[in-house]
Amino acid sequence: AQTWGTAYKLPEDKREQIIEYLEVREKQYDVREVLPLFTELSQGEAVAPAVEDALVYIATEESANYLGVATIDDLAMYDNHL
């Protein structure tokens, strides 16, 4: 599966504080996963991950935060308004 979104690198000295904040802010999402993050494709296939252990909060269709199927442009517009 291919998913588009926004990724942030956390400063090591503030990582714990930021994660604590995110755990409260993102609690309305249905799934919390640690996944590899790929930034490059070669002939439509992912190459080596840029990050091995990206923390991801996921909204499913049952969530009030689920945006549904969206184009990359739609997601970019949404991210720009956060």
VMD Tcl script that builds the backbone (N, CA, C; Angstrom):
set m [mol new atoms 246]
animate dup $m
set s [atomselect $m all]
$s set {name element resname resid chain x y z} {
  {N N ALA 1 A 0.848 -1.179 0.000}
  {CA C ALA 1 A 0.000 0.000 0.000}
  {C C ALA 1 A 0.886 1.231 0.000}
  {N N GLN 2 A 0.384 2.274 -0.574}
  {CA C GLN 2 A 1.120 3.524 -0.646}
  {C C GLN 2 A 0.298 4.603 0.054}
  {N N THR 3 A 0.930 5.309 0.957}
  {CA C THR 3 A 0.258 6.368 1.700}
  {C C THR 3 A 1.131 7.606 1.665}
  {N N TRP 4 A 0.492 8.745 1.551}
  {CA C TRP 4 A 1.210 10.017 1.529}
  {C C TRP 4 A 0.883 10.781 2.794}
  {N N GLY 5 A 1.830 11.541 3.279}
  {CA C GLY 5 A 1.582 12.336 4.465}
  {C C GLY 5 A 2.763 13.234 4.754}
  {N N THR 6 A 2.840 13.689 5.963}
  {CA C THR 6 A 3.900 14.587 6.389}
  {C C THR 6 A 4.705 13.899 7.472}
  {N N ALA 7 A 6.024 14.027 7.397}
  {CA C ALA 7 A 6.904 13.441 8.412}
  {C C ALA 7 A 7.753 14.548 9.024}
  {N N TYR 8 A 8.032 14.407 10.302}
  {CA C TYR 8 A 8.854 15.381 11.022}
  {C C TYR 8 A 9.963 14.653 11.761}
  {N N LYS 9 A 11.165 15.184 11.684}
  {CA C LYS 9 A 12.275 14.656 12.471}
  {C C LYS 9 A 12.315 15.425 13.784}
  {N N LEU 10 A 12.291 14.690 14.885}
  {CA C LEU 10 A 12.260 15.325 16.201}
  {C C LEU 10 A 13.673 15.547 16.726}
  {N N PRO 11 A 13.918 16.707 17.335}
  {CA C PRO 11 A 15.228 16.920 17.949}
  {C C PRO 11 A 15.395 15.951 19.119}
  {N N GLU 12 A 16.536 15.317 19.179}
  {CA C GLU 12 A 16.774 14.286 20.186}
  {C C GLU 12 A 16.549 14.791 21.604}
  {N N ASP 13 A 16.944 16.030 21.898}
  {CA C ASP 13 A 16.827 16.550 23.256}
  {C C ASP 13 A 15.386 16.881 23.655}
  {N N LYS 14 A 14.456 16.907 22.689}
  {CA C LYS 14 A 13.054 17.198 22.999}
  {C C LYS 14 A 12.124 16.050 22.602}
  {N N ARG 15 A 12.707 14.945 22.171}
  {CA C ARG 15 A 11.912 13.835 21.645}
  {C C ARG 15 A 10.882 13.319 22.658}
  {N N GLU 16 A 11.306 13.034 23.858}
  {CA C GLU 16 A 10.403 12.491 24.876}
  {C C GLU 16 A 9.241 13.446 25.157}
  {N N GLN 17 A 9.528 14.720 25.302}
  {CA C GLN 17 A 8.498 15.734 25.567}
  {C C GLN 17 A 7.509 15.808 24.395}
  {N N ILE 18 A 8.005 15.773 23.176}
  {CA C ILE 18 A 7.137 15.859 21.999}
  {C C ILE 18 A 6.259 14.613 21.880}
  {N N ILE 19 A 6.835 13.438 22.119}
  {CA C ILE 19 A 6.053 12.190 22.056}
  {C C ILE 19 A 4.943 12.206 23.103}
  {N N GLU 20 A 5.238 12.668 24.311}
  {CA C GLU 20 A 4.201 12.767 25.351}
  {C C GLU 20 A 3.061 13.666 24.886}
  {N N TYR 21 A 3.392 14.785 24.281}
  {CA C TYR 21 A 2.388 15.714 23.761}
  {C C TYR 21 A 1.567 15.048 22.650}
  {N N LEU 22 A 2.256 14.360 21.725}
  {CA C LEU 22 A 1.554 13.709 20.614}
  {C C LEU 22 A 0.618 12.601 21.096}
  {N N GLU 23 A 1.018 11.885 22.127}
  {CA C GLU 23 A 0.176 10.807 22.646}
  {C C GLU 23 A -1.181 11.340 23.113}
  {N N VAL 24 A -1.214 12.559 23.599}
  {CA C VAL 24 A -2.478 13.183 24.008}
  {C C VAL 24 A -3.193 13.760 22.784}
  {N N ARG 25 A -2.471 14.527 21.984}
  {CA C ARG 25 A -3.079 15.196 20.830}
  {C C ARG 25 A -3.627 14.215 19.799}
  {N N GLU 26 A -2.941 13.107 19.593}
  {CA C GLU 26 A -3.314 12.168 18.535}
  {C C GLU 26 A -4.154 10.994 19.039}
  {N N LYS 27 A -4.651 11.062 20.269}
  {CA C LYS 27 A -5.367 9.914 20.839}
  {C C LYS 27 A -6.663 9.575 20.115}
  {N N GLN 28 A -7.192 10.492 19.315}
  {CA C GLN 28 A -8.430 10.222 18.599}
  {C C GLN 28 A -8.204 9.326 17.371}
  {N N TYR 29 A -6.950 9.085 17.009}
  {CA C TYR 29 A -6.676 8.188 15.884}
  {C C TYR 29 A -6.805 6.749 16.334}
  {N N ASP 30 A -7.161 5.886 15.398}
  {CA C ASP 30 A -7.478 4.501 15.717}
  {C C ASP 30 A -6.265 3.604 15.891}
  {N N VAL 31 A -5.187 3.911 15.179}
  {CA C VAL 31 A -4.035 3.016 15.157}
  {C C VAL 31 A -2.753 3.822 15.370}
  {N N ARG 32 A -1.874 3.285 16.195}
  {CA C ARG 32 A -0.541 3.864 16.412}
  {C C ARG 32 A 0.452 2.778 16.023}
  {N N GLU 33 A 1.304 3.057 15.054}
  {CA C GLU 33 A 2.260 2.069 14.554}
  {C C GLU 33 A 3.644 2.681 14.452}
  {N N VAL 34 A 4.645 1.845 14.495}
  {CA C VAL 34 A 6.018 2.237 14.175}
  {C C VAL 34 A 6.359 1.488 12.897}
  {N N LEU 35 A 6.606 2.253 11.828}
  {CA C LEU 35 A 6.780 1.681 10.496}
  {C C LEU 35 A 7.998 2.270 9.802}
  {N N PRO 36 A 8.522 1.559 8.796}
  {CA C PRO 36 A 9.580 2.170 7.978}
  {C C PRO 36 A 8.988 3.273 7.111}
  {N N LEU 37 A 9.767 4.312 6.868}
  {CA C LEU 37 A 9.340 5.444 6.049}
  {C C LEU 37 A 10.192 5.472 4.784}
  {N N PHE 38 A 9.538 5.340 3.652}
  {CA C PHE 38 A 10.228 5.350 2.364}
  {C C PHE 38 A 9.999 6.687 1.684}
  {N N THR 39 A 11.044 7.223 1.094}
  {CA C THR 39 A 10.923 8.505 0.407}
  {C C THR 39 A 11.255 8.393 -1.072}
  {N N GLU 40 A 11.736 7.240 -1.499}
  {CA C GLU 40 A 12.112 7.063 -2.901}
  {C C GLU 40 A 11.451 5.829 -3.479}
  {N N LEU 41 A 11.069 5.945 -4.739}
  {CA C LEU 41 A 10.545 4.816 -5.492}
  {C C LEU 41 A 11.436 4.591 -6.702}
  {N N SER 42 A 11.586 3.354 -7.073}
  {CA C SER 42 A 12.305 3.003 -8.293}
  {C C SER 42 A 11.393 2.080 -9.083}
  {N N GLN 43 A 10.951 2.530 -10.220}
  {CA C GLN 43 A 10.014 1.778 -11.067}
  {C C GLN 43 A 8.780 1.362 -10.276}
  {N N GLY 44 A 8.290 2.295 -9.452}
  {CA C GLY 44 A 7.074 2.056 -8.696}
  {C C GLY 44 A 7.252 1.241 -7.427}
  {N N GLU 45 A 8.459 0.814 -7.125}
  {CA C GLU 45 A 8.729 0.016 -5.930}
  {C C GLU 45 A 9.577 0.822 -4.953}
  {N N ALA 46 A 9.313 0.652 -3.660}
  {CA C ALA 46 A 10.068 1.363 -2.626}
  {C C ALA 46 A 11.499 0.843 -2.565}
  {N N VAL 47 A 12.432 1.756 -2.385}
  {CA C VAL 47 A 13.827 1.381 -2.159}
  {C C VAL 47 A 14.074 1.386 -0.659}
  {N N ALA 48 A 15.306 1.368 -0.233}
  {CA C ALA 48 A 15.625 1.307 1.199}
  {C C ALA 48 A 14.921 2.428 1.968}
  {N N PRO 49 A 14.413 2.126 3.170}
  {CA C PRO 49 A 13.718 3.165 3.942}
  {C C PRO 49 A 14.661 4.288 4.362}
  {N N ALA 50 A 14.126 5.510 4.355}
  {CA C ALA 50 A 14.867 6.669 4.841}
  {C C ALA 50 A 14.929 6.650 6.360}
  {N N VAL 51 A 13.871 6.118 6.984}
  {CA C VAL 51 A 13.778 5.987 8.440}
  {C C VAL 51 A 13.210 4.603 8.724}
  {N N GLU 52 A 13.843 3.875 9.625}
  {CA C GLU 52 A 13.385 2.515 9.944}
  {C C GLU 52 A 12.187 2.497 10.887}
  {N N ASP 53 A 12.098 3.484 11.776}
  {CA C ASP 53 A 11.109 3.411 12.853}
  {C C ASP 53 A 10.342 4.726 13.024}
  {N N ALA 54 A 9.549 5.062 12.030}
  {CA C ALA 54 A 8.735 6.280 12.083}
  {C C ALA 54 A 7.453 5.992 12.867}
  {N N LEU 55 A 7.133 6.863 13.809}
  {CA C LEU 55 A 5.893 6.746 14.572}
  {C C LEU 55 A 4.764 7.323 13.730}
  {N N VAL 56 A 3.708 6.529 13.545}
  {CA C VAL 56 A 2.613 6.910 12.660}
  {C C VAL 56 A 1.283 6.765 13.396}
  {N N TYR 57 A 0.447 7.782 13.313}
  {CA C TYR 57 A -0.916 7.727 13.839}
  {C C TYR 57 A -1.841 7.635 12.632}
  {N N ILE 58 A -2.751 6.651 12.652}
  {CA C ILE 58 A -3.563 6.349 11.478}
  {C C ILE 58 A -5.046 6.444 11.826}
  {N N ALA 59 A -5.794 7.144 10.991}
  {CA C ALA 59 A -7.254 7.198 11.128}
  {C C ALA 59 A -7.857 6.187 10.165}
  {N N THR 60 A -8.753 5.347 10.662}
  {CA C THR 60 A -9.483 4.422 9.803}
  {C C THR 60 A -10.822 5.057 9.427}
  {N N GLU 61 A -11.577 4.387 8.603}
  {CA C GLU 61 A -12.863 4.922 8.158}
  {C C GLU 61 A -13.818 5.199 9.314}
  {N N GLU 62 A -13.632 4.530 10.440}
  {CA C GLU 62 A -14.498 4.730 11.599}
  {C C GLU 62 A -14.156 6.000 12.371}
  {N N SER 63 A -13.025 6.600 12.094}
  {CA C SER 63 A -12.556 7.771 12.824}
  {C C SER 63 A -13.149 9.062 12.271}
  {N N ALA 64 A -13.438 10.005 13.160}
  {CA C ALA 64 A -13.913 11.326 12.734}
  {C C ALA 64 A -12.829 12.072 11.958}
  {N N ASN 65 A -11.576 11.674 12.128}
  {CA C ASN 65 A -10.455 12.335 11.452}
  {C C ASN 65 A -10.118 11.729 10.104}
  {N N TYR 66 A -10.827 10.704 9.692}
  {CA C TYR 66 A -10.542 10.058 8.415}
  {C C TYR 66 A -10.894 10.999 7.274}
  {N N LEU 67 A -9.916 11.284 6.423}
  {CA C LEU 67 A -10.134 12.203 5.310}
  {C C LEU 67 A -10.646 11.497 4.064}
  {N N GLY 68 A -10.602 10.183 4.057}
  {CA C GLY 68 A -11.023 9.446 2.874}
  {C C GLY 68 A -9.899 9.403 1.860}
  {N N VAL 69 A -10.219 8.866 0.701}
  {CA C VAL 69 A -9.243 8.794 -0.371}
  {C C VAL 69 A -9.012 10.205 -0.891}
  {N N ALA 70 A -7.745 10.587 -1.011}
  {CA C ALA 70 A -7.422 11.945 -1.446}
  {C C ALA 70 A -6.197 11.916 -2.346}
  {N N THR 71 A -6.111 12.884 -3.211}
  {CA C THR 71 A -4.932 13.016 -4.062}
  {C C THR 71 A -3.798 13.643 -3.261}
  {N N ILE 72 A -2.601 13.578 -3.791}
  {CA C ILE 72 A -1.455 14.208 -3.136}
  {C C ILE 72 A -1.694 15.711 -2.997}
  {N N ASP 73 A -2.278 16.333 -4.022}
  {CA C ASP 73 A -2.553 17.776 -3.960}
  {C C ASP 73 A -3.549 18.105 -2.853}
  {N N ASP 74 A -4.594 17.266 -2.693}
  {CA C ASP 74 A -5.567 17.492 -1.625}
  {C C ASP 74 A -4.907 17.387 -0.252}
  {N N LEU 75 A -4.051 16.377 -0.083}
  {CA C LEU 75 A -3.357 16.215 1.195}
  {C C LEU 75 A -2.432 17.392 1.466}
  {N N ALA 76 A -1.757 17.867 0.433}
  {CA C ALA 76 A -0.862 19.015 0.605}
  {C C ALA 76 A -1.651 20.237 1.053}
  {N N MET 77 A -2.813 20.460 0.473}
  {CA C MET 77 A -3.643 21.597 0.880}
  {C C MET 77 A -4.084 21.443 2.328}
  {N N TYR 78 A -4.448 20.224 2.745}
  {CA C TYR 78 A -4.847 19.982 4.118}
  {C C TYR 78 A -3.685 20.249 5.066}
  {N N ASP 79 A -2.485 19.706 4.753}
  {CA C ASP 79 A -1.316 19.899 5.605}
  {C C ASP 79 A -0.955 21.375 5.723}
  {N N ASN 80 A -1.140 22.134 4.675}
  {CA C ASN 80 A -0.804 23.562 4.716}
  {C C ASN 80 A -1.732 24.359 5.609}
  {N N HIS 81 A -2.890 23.800 5.938}
  {CA C HIS 81 A -3.858 24.510 6.786}
  {C C HIS 81 A -3.797 24.076 8.236}
  {N N LEU 82 A -2.899 23.173 8.580}
  {CA C LEU 82 A -2.786 22.727 9.971}
  {C C LEU 82 A -2.127 23.759 10.834}
}
mol reanalyze $m
mol bondsrecalc $m
mol representation Tube
mol addrep $m
